Amino acid sequence: MRSETIEAFLAQLAGRSPTPGGGATAALHAAQAASLVAMVGRYSNTAKYAAHADRITEIVVAADRLRECALQLSEADVDAFGAVGAAYQLPKDTVKHVAARTASIAAALVGAGRVPTQVIRVADEILSLAEELEPIGNRSVISDIAAAADAARAAASTARVNVEINLGGITDADIVAELVAAIADVDGLAMRADKVTAAIRDQLTR
């Protein structure tokens, strides 16, 4: 996916194909959020913000790492959802085939459910960086911190829906509990993102 042009990716997204879909876009939201944080950090690497230079450098390094992680997750989501589609195409003409198909679908749904939980974790880490950078970053590009917070919010809320759609097909109670726990604090993450954006908008309108 990372070698596609934006136009080609959007054409695939708009097509009548199960992949790429919402899960991949959730991860790309996270990648954009990380990129915005890194950009603000790099613009803050000036004498004016020298008091926080070491931490800003660490934030940039972390944001670059999370961008790469998010890109990997976008590709992993395509693979995971492709496995779900392939499982549904397995034969079901005998009792043995039905059992094998059912087991394959269940296993594929677990994989498809776990990838977006990782997107949520990445989005949370990116938002934490944005929260930390907001008071110490370059004020000339501070609106991009708000953009990063909103992108992290979109990543997490989109990923949550992609977890929830897979829950109904998973019969293992322990795995269901694992996935439910992983999405439990998305509303809290959204509130944090909103707080960052509100604080920045307040600064911009003074």
Summary of the structure (lengths in Angstrom):
residues: 206
radius of gyration: 19.6
end to end distance: 41.9
largest distance: 72.1
contacts: 707
relative contact order: 0.15
helix: 82%
strand: 0%
